[in-house]
Amino acid sequence: MEVTNQQILSNFFFQSAYRVCIICNLYKQISAVNAEANRLQHLIQRQDTVDSIMSDEVVEEMEEQLCRERGGPEMESLGGELSALAKEERWSGA
């Protein structure tokens, strides 16, 4: 059985089209995964921002509470105590 040039070219074009189809499908899958990764990264960054804002609010509430308890002008000397209390507050889950 002889293989003609026409058959060789047909097989070549068929295989080429098949490879293009495979590559397109893989590209679509990779693009979908990339889009999902970007979406998740955005959510994580947004959550980090929310956590940062909430931790700032906790520190502000603690500053106000300590200010009320100690009388106000002593706020400047509280520096280290506030950060220690903020850490305790975060670890206690409140």
Z-matrix of the N, CA and C atoms (Angstrom, degrees):
N
C 1 1.447
C 2 1.520 1 109.14
N 3 1.268 2 115.94 1 120.89
C 4 1.451 3 120.75 2 -179.00
C 5 1.522 4 110.28 3 -94.36
N 6 1.333 5 114.98 4 142.63
C 7 1.454 6 121.21 5 176.94
C 8 1.526 7 107.27 6 -102.23
N 9 1.298 8 114.47 7 125.32
C 10 1.469 9 119.09 8 -177.76
C 11 1.524 10 110.60 9 -87.75
N 12 1.306 11 114.70 10 163.71
C 13 1.465 12 119.88 11 176.48
C 14 1.532 13 111.12 12 -60.62
N 15 1.300 14 116.53 13 -34.60
C 16 1.472 15 121.21 14 179.17
C 17 1.531 16 110.00 15 -62.98
N 18 1.337 17 117.00 16 -41.77
C 19 1.464 18 120.55 17 179.27
C 20 1.528 19 110.84 18 -68.02
N 21 1.315 20 116.87 19 -38.98
C 22 1.463 21 120.52 20 178.43
C 23 1.524 22 109.94 21 -63.31
N 24 1.320 23 116.58 22 -45.55
C 25 1.471 24 119.73 23 178.77
C 26 1.523 25 111.47 24 -64.41
N 27 1.320 26 116.91 25 -39.29
C 28 1.468 27 120.62 26 178.29
C 29 1.524 28 110.27 27 -61.72
N 30 1.326 29 116.30 28 -46.82
C 31 1.474 30 119.96 29 178.55
C 32 1.530 31 110.82 30 -62.20
N 33 1.315 32 117.01 31 -41.47
C 34 1.451 33 121.21 32 179.45
C 35 1.530 34 110.85 33 -60.12
N 36 1.337 35 117.12 34 -47.63
C 37 1.460 36 120.53 35 -179.52
C 38 1.527 37 111.86 36 -67.97
N 39 1.316 38 117.02 37 -36.59
C 40 1.461 39 120.72 38 177.86
C 41 1.526 40 109.98 39 -63.56
N 42 1.337 41 117.28 40 -47.61
C 43 1.461 42 120.85 41 179.15
C 44 1.526 43 111.43 42 -63.89
N 45 1.319 44 116.24 43 -38.23
C 46 1.456 45 120.51 44 178.77
C 47 1.532 46 110.69 45 -63.71
N 48 1.319 47 117.15 46 -45.12
C 49 1.466 48 121.32 47 178.91
C 50 1.532 49 110.60 48 -64.04
N 51 1.330 50 116.92 49 -38.47
C 52 1.463 51 121.40 50 178.59
C 53 1.533 52 109.95 51 -63.41
N 54 1.330 53 116.80 52 -44.51
C 55 1.463 54 120.54 53 178.92
C 56 1.525 55 111.28 54 -62.66
N 57 1.327 56 116.34 55 -40.37
C 58 1.471 57 120.16 56 177.84
C 59 1.528 58 109.94 57 -61.04
N 60 1.314 59 116.31 58 -43.03
C 61 1.467 60 120.77 59 179.30
C 62 1.533 61 110.69 60 -61.92
N 63 1.325 62 116.91 61 -44.86
C 64 1.466 63 121.76 62 179.09
C 65 1.531 64 109.90 63 -61.81
N 66 1.321 65 116.52 64 -45.98
C 67 1.466 66 120.85 65 -178.72
C 68 1.528 67 110.92 66 -63.54
N 69 1.329 68 117.83 67 -40.54
C 70 1.470 69 121.21 68 178.25
C 71 1.521 70 111.14 69 -62.59
N 72 1.328 71 116.43 70 -43.61
C 73 1.464 72 120.10 71 178.63
C 74 1.524 73 111.22 72 -63.78
N 75 1.316 74 117.39 73 -42.81
C 76 1.459 75 120.51 74 177.83
C 77 1.528 76 111.01 75 -64.53
N 78 1.325 77 116.88 76 -39.54
C 79 1.459 78 120.95 77 178.20
C 80 1.534 79 110.32 78 -61.36
N 81 1.324 80 116.75 79 -42.70
C 82 1.469 81 120.54 80 178.69
C 83 1.524 82 110.72 81 -62.60
N 84 1.333 83 117.07 82 -42.21
C 85 1.460 84 120.45 83 178.70
C 86 1.521 85 111.25 84 -64.22
N 87 1.327 86 116.85 85 -44.13
C 88 1.465 87 120.56 86 179.25
C 89 1.517 88 110.43 87 -63.94
N 90 1.314 89 117.34 88 -40.43
C 91 1.469 90 120.91 89 178.25
C 92 1.530 91 111.06 90 -63.24
N 93 1.317 92 116.60 91 -40.52
C 94 1.467 93 120.41 92 178.87
C 95 1.523 94 110.69 93 -65.08
N 96 1.312 95 117.25 94 -42.91
C 97 1.468 96 121.05 95 178.55
C 98 1.524 97 110.12 96 -64.23
N 99 1.325 98 116.55 97 -42.26
C 100 1.463 99 120.73 98 178.47
C 101 1.526 100 111.08 99 -61.88
N 102 1.317 101 117.11 100 -43.41
C 103 1.469 102 120.74 101 179.10
C 104 1.526 103 110.74 102 -62.70
N 105 1.323 104 117.28 103 -41.35
C 106 1.469 105 120.98 104 178.66
C 107 1.528 106 110.64 105 -66.21
N 108 1.333 107 117.21 106 -40.46
C 109 1.467 108 120.48 107 177.73
C 110 1.525 109 110.64 108 -63.18
N 111 1.316 110 117.11 109 -41.39
C 112 1.466 111 120.68 110 177.46
C 113 1.520 112 111.26 111 -63.86
N 114 1.321 113 116.44 112 -40.51
C 115 1.476 114 120.44 113 178.66
C 116 1.525 115 110.70 114 -63.14
N 117 1.332 116 116.08 115 -44.79
C 118 1.466 117 119.98 116 179.64
C 119 1.527 118 111.23 117 -65.87
N 120 1.321 119 116.99 118 -39.18
C 121 1.460 120 120.37 119 177.66
C 122 1.532 121 110.08 120 -61.82
N 123 1.328 122 116.90 121 -41.61
C 124 1.458 123 121.08 122 178.09
C 125 1.531 124 110.65 123 -62.12
N 126 1.337 125 117.07 124 -43.43
C 127 1.464 126 120.76 125 178.64
C 128 1.526 127 111.54 126 -62.78
N 129 1.335 128 116.54 127 -41.55
C 130 1.455 129 120.42 128 179.82
C 131 1.522 130 110.45 129 -64.85
N 132 1.329 131 116.86 130 -43.90
C 133 1.465 132 119.79 131 178.46
C 134 1.519 133 111.02 132 -63.20
N 135 1.328 134 116.44 133 -39.73
C 136 1.469 135 119.95 134 178.70
C 137 1.525 136 110.14 135 -64.90
N 138 1.347 137 116.45 136 -40.35
C 139 1.461 138 119.84 137 178.99
C 140 1.523 139 110.49 138 -66.65
N 141 1.331 140 117.79 139 -38.96
C 142 1.462 141 120.89 140 176.54
C 143 1.522 142 110.51 141 -60.72
N 144 1.331 143 116.46 142 -39.62
C 145 1.460 144 120.62 143 178.31
C 146 1.522 145 110.53 144 -65.12
N 147 1.331 146 116.28 145 -43.66
C 148 1.470 147 120.52 146 178.32
C 149 1.521 148 110.14 147 -62.41
N 150 1.335 149 117.23 148 -44.32
C 151 1.464 150 120.95 149 178.91
C 152 1.522 151 110.99 150 -61.42
N 153 1.331 152 116.28 151 -40.57
C 154 1.461 153 120.78 152 179.47
C 155 1.524 154 110.67 153 -63.99
N 156 1.319 155 116.40 154 -44.54
C 157 1.464 156 120.58 155 179.36
C 158 1.519 157 110.14 156 -64.41
N 159 1.332 158 116.22 157 -42.85
C 160 1.464 159 119.29 158 -179.16
C 161 1.520 160 110.63 159 -65.37
N 162 1.334 161 117.95 160 -39.94
C 163 1.461 162 119.39 161 179.52
C 164 1.526 163 109.84 162 -66.53
N 165 1.347 164 117.67 163 -35.39
C 166 1.456 165 120.55 164 175.49
C 167 1.521 166 110.68 165 -64.04
N 168 1.334 167 116.65 166 -39.36
C 169 1.467 168 120.55 167 178.53
C 170 1.517 169 110.44 168 -65.58
N 171 1.333 170 117.88 169 -38.85
C 172 1.463 171 121.37 170 178.33
C 173 1.523 172 109.70 171 -62.91
N 174 1.333 173 116.95 172 -44.05
C 175 1.462 174 120.66 173 179.01
C 176 1.524 175 110.19 174 -63.08
N 177 1.337 176 117.13 175 -42.55
C 178 1.461 177 119.99 176 179.27
C 179 1.527 178 110.95 177 -62.64
N 180 1.341 179 117.17 178 -42.08
C 181 1.457 180 120.30 179 178.24
C 182 1.522 181 110.69 180 -63.10
N 183 1.317 182 117.11 181 -40.18
C 184 1.456 183 120.65 182 179.46
C 185 1.525 184 110.60 183 -67.66
N 186 1.339 185 116.83 184 -38.35
C 187 1.462 186 120.16 185 176.54
C 188 1.520 187 110.68 186 -61.55
N 189 1.332 188 116.08 187 -44.50
C 190 1.461 189 120.17 188 179.45
C 191 1.521 190 110.74 189 -63.01
N 192 1.333 191 116.36 190 -42.36
C 193 1.459 192 120.04 191 -179.51
C 194 1.528 193 110.38 192 -64.30
N 195 1.339 194 116.93 193 -45.83
C 196 1.459 195 119.84 194 178.73
C 197 1.524 196 111.35 195 -64.63
N 198 1.329 197 116.67 196 -36.49
C 199 1.456 198 120.74 197 178.70
C 200 1.526 199 110.40 198 -63.08
N 201 1.330 200 116.01 199 -43.70
C 202 1.464 201 120.07 200 177.92
C 203 1.517 202 111.13 201 -63.92
N 204 1.336 203 116.88 202 -41.49
C 205 1.462 204 120.85 203 -177.99
C 206 1.523 205 112.13 204 -69.02
N 207 1.331 206 117.59 205 -36.81
C 208 1.460 207 121.23 206 -173.75
C 209 1.521 208 113.50 207 -98.80
N 210 1.283 209 118.11 208 -10.02
C 211 1.453 210 119.44 209 173.84
C 212 1.513 211 116.22 210 103.28
N 213 1.293 212 121.85 211 1.57
C 214 1.457 213 121.63 212 171.75
C 215 1.509 214 116.64 213 103.34
N 216 1.345 215 121.56 214 -68.89
C 217 1.457 216 120.81 215 -172.18
C 218 1.532 217 114.03 216 -64.50
N 219 1.302 218 117.16 217 -17.03
C 220 1.462 219 120.28 218 -177.85
C 221 1.529 220 112.87 219 -78.55
N 222 1.336 221 117.52 220 -0.71
C 223 1.470 222 121.29 221 -176.51
C 224 1.523 223 112.65 222 -55.76
N 225 1.335 224 117.82 223 -35.74
C 226 1.460 225 120.23 224 -176.75
C 227 1.526 226 111.93 225 -64.28
N 228 1.327 227 117.64 226 -27.90
C 229 1.463 228 120.61 227 -176.82
C 230 1.527 229 113.04 228 -90.11
N 231 1.318 230 118.13 229 3.24
C 232 1.461 231 121.05 230 -174.89
C 233 1.522 232 114.25 231 -87.82
N 234 1.325 233 119.69 232 -13.33
C 235 1.455 234 125.64 233 -173.71
C 236 1.509 235 117.19 234 -21.20
N 237 1.325 236 118.42 235 -68.72
C 238 1.464 237 122.28 236 -175.67
C 239 1.517 238 112.80 237 -67.34
N 240 1.336 239 117.37 238 -35.28
C 241 1.454 240 120.43 239 -178.56
C 242 1.534 241 111.39 240 -63.63
N 243 1.324 242 117.07 241 -38.60
C 244 1.466 243 120.49 242 -178.34
C 245 1.516 244 111.93 243 -64.51
N 246 1.325 245 116.68 244 -44.69
C 247 1.467 246 118.01 245 -179.52
C 248 1.516 247 110.53 246 -65.88
N 249 1.338 248 118.31 247 -37.45
C 250 1.470 249 120.92 248 177.96
C 251 1.525 250 110.18 249 -65.28
N 252 1.332 251 117.03 250 -42.48
C 253 1.460 252 120.13 251 178.81
C 254 1.526 253 111.40 252 -66.09
N 255 1.327 254 116.47 253 -37.77
C 256 1.467 255 120.13 254 178.87
C 257 1.521 256 110.27 255 -63.40
N 258 1.329 257 117.00 256 -40.92
C 259 1.463 258 119.79 257 178.07
C 260 1.524 259 110.48 258 -64.20
N 261 1.330 260 117.03 259 -43.53
C 262 1.467 261 120.13 260 178.25
C 263 1.517 262 110.20 261 -60.85
N 264 1.320 263 117.21 262 -41.55
C 265 1.459 264 122.10 263 -179.35
C 266 1.518 265 110.56 264 -61.74
N 267 1.349 266 117.60 265 -43.66
C 268 1.453 267 121.35 266 -179.90
C 269 1.523 268 111.25 267 -66.09
N 270 1.314 269 117.06 268 -42.15
C 271 1.464 270 120.03 269 -177.79
C 272 1.519 271 111.73 270 -72.55
N 273 1.330 272 117.55 271 -27.95
C 274 1.460 273 118.22 272 179.99
C 275 1.513 274 111.94 273 -77.85
N 276 1.350 275 116.31 274 -11.94
C 277 1.458 276 120.48 275 175.36
C 278 1.507 277 113.86 276 87.22
N 279 1.317 278 119.11 277 7.37
C 280 1.474 279 121.17 278 -179.91
C 281 1.496 280 111.75 279 -79.32
